[in-house]
Amino acid sequence: MTTIPERFNLASWLLDERVTEGKGDRVAVIDGERTITYRELQRLVNRVGNGMLELDVDMEDRVLLVLPDGIEFVAAWLATVKVGAVPVAAGPWTEVGDYEAALDLTRARMLVMHQAHRARVEEAIPSSRHLRRAITVGEPEGKEVAWEEIASSHFDDLDAAPVDGEDAAFWLLRPGPGGALRAVCHSHAAVAHHASACARETLGLRASDVVLPGPLSSAQGLASGILYPMAVGAAVVACPGGGDPEGLLDLARRHRVTTLFAGDAGHLGTFRRAAEACRSLAAEGLSVWADGPSVSADYHAEWAAELRLPLYAGLFTDEGLLCASNRPGATKPGSCGRVVAGYQAKVLLPEGTEAPPRAGGDLWVLGGGAPAFWHDRERTCRKVKGDWVHVGTGFSVDTDGYFWYQRP
């Protein structure tokens, strides 16, 4: 993507353009025994979007999503973006107070939830001064609107809201000091600029790929489960509940997954209990992408010797999504890799000067545009300088451009 127009809708680019390109009959999401193509997903997103508009969702309204990973999550997220509102994925959490905090911080006017999460979510609803409507996947109660009703009874066509490319497309929630929630706001144009370049040039994704992402409510999961695969028309395998490694490997085998996004080294370690299955999947072309700061050079060497499964460590952050990564043909075990396509990166010393090779400092990245921190002016001023955004502390860069996390 070389030029992004002033009026630009991220959801329309991710979905409508794939259908226009002739990818409408390709599988978009695999969810258990269910599959949905890009054309079918476009129809579902348009119906849900029309339903949201009839329920008085307006541009820039926040919509809180409390859903397991799957077709409904993807459709609700895309529909919210397409109508110009802002999706915010929450949980699923175990504490009512977390949902109260999310509703208060986001001032969400609509809630889309699964009935399995109702017990805790509905306890939080009375504390919200802004929530007006709720859509429920499953059996609705009271004034809740059934997802099935919206998904089956509204118009199949929906014009994307004419948002400005700099408008907020979605928020990511993250815990701050003391557990208080913070929101990182990402814009339509900046995310499209990043996803287009990163998916094609860094990850090397193609329409023929099948991706098994992390949890969709996280930065890694949202990027690897919606933004990157849908930028090229690839298929995504949903994994409600996150899944244990054995379950993930089984999904990878059944659906011929080519790209699996795992978590940190602690999560990766459990894959080593299924070494034979990993070696088998390696022979079938599976590669694994993981959280770089937790993967040391020694760990990488042990993984390669035991499992023979390609492992590429990268740096995912709420502020920059995938900022740096190793990749096929350009890997240094123990590093977080080079800056991803479409980004620039630098390490700065405390006084603000650029750090010499291997000297530790703060990592800053420059992409299509910096995110903002909702109602946190001090943090925005500290972490955003022009279009540069601070994404981490304790990093260095070597003479080949590979970034390293300085492990304690």
Beta strands, then each sheet from edge to edge (+ up, - down):
strand 1: 27-31
strand 2: 34-37
strand 3: 62-66
strand 4: 86-89
strand 5: 110-114
strand 6: 133-137
strand 7: 145-146
strand 8: 168-175
strand 9: 181-187
strand 10: 210-212
strand 11: 235-237
strand 12: 259-261
strand 13: 287-291
strand 14: 311-317
strand 15: 321-325
strand 16: 338-339
strand 17: 344-348
strand 18: 361-366
strand 19: 372-373
strand 20: 384-385
strand 21: 388-397
strand 22: 403-405
sheet 1: 2+ 1- 11- 10- 12- 13- 14- 15+ 16-
sheet 2: 4+ 3+ 5+ 6+ 7+
sheet 3: 8+ 9- 19+
sheet 4: 17+ 18- 21+ 20-
sheet 5: 17+ 18- 21+ 22-
end
